[in-house]
Amino acid sequence: MKINGVEIEDTFAEAFNLYFARILITGITKRYAYEAAREATGYGTSLIGCTAEAGIEKYLSTNETFDGRHGYVIQIYTSKKNIEKELINRIGQCILTAPGTRVFNYLNSEEKVQAGYKLKYFGDGYEKEVEIFGRKCISIPIMFGEFIVEKEFGIKKGVAGGNFIIIARSQSSALLAGEVAVEAIKNVEGVITPFPSGLCASGSKVGSRYKFLKASTNEKYCPTLKDIIPDSKVKDANAAIEIVINGMDIESVKKAMKVGIIAATKVDGVIRISAGNYEGKLGNIKISLHELFE
């Protein structure tokens, strides 16, 4: 199969389920809303080493937020066991500390955690429960004034690890293709690309010859090893870059993969598109690249 003259390999992305929360951060200015969102999603690329996978989903204008201020929607993915703690830590350390921010739940779900309620203890007894903008919140007194956080946050089971790999003749071609793919993915509702600028330059595979590592370099896709790896996937290439996508459901992840692949194939120098899979060692969700275009 070819899209825009670029080969799409007959392979699949191996994804898996994680629980996620979707929260809205609003700020006294757009800058501080963004800075809080950026901090709250930091160190959130992969559960290989991070405590969560996180990213900024989208910007909301003053006409779209609950409180009429600039806002950013972020998503945070981790295990069901850890999701409440992760929210408490990231809201408490990265958003409460930013001047003039508020935090609201942005996910409709029957299942909830009381991260906002538990954050009230920072108020040391001076906190109070309030209803604001039609939402049940906690008001915590802080030096800047007050911090508003919704009491409960919805959580759901989402999909993590959707991916595709761009194989290109040069680093510049791979980078440009990755950039335009990420820009296209930003238009898909309900997804994030958790790696830096949405791009994963390292790639990885499950496991290692070193038993203490959960993941290691994916040597088949490393151009500097193509002359010594018999089954190298990049014999004719000089760079590869991976885009990883987490989403609220499988449909949104598939849509993001499709639009990202189409965008990438329009860049000169892209040879083919592949995907990361690991014989079922990572997850039980298989997303066929060819089926995306049927």
ABEGO torsion letter per residue (X at the ends): XBBGGBBBBBBBBBBBBBBBBBBBBBBABAAAAAAAAAAAABGAABAAABABBBBBABBBBAAABAAGBBBBBBBBBBBAAAAAAAAAAAAAAAAAABBGBBBBBABBBABBBAAAAAAAAAAGGABBBBBBGGBBBBBBBBAAGBBBBBABBBBBBBBBGBBBBBBBABAAAAAAAAAAAAAAAAABBGBBBABBGGBBAAEBBBEBABAABABBBBAAABAAAAAABAABAAAABABBBBBBBBBABAAAAAAAAAAAAAAAAABBGBABBBBBBAGGAABABBBBAAAAAX
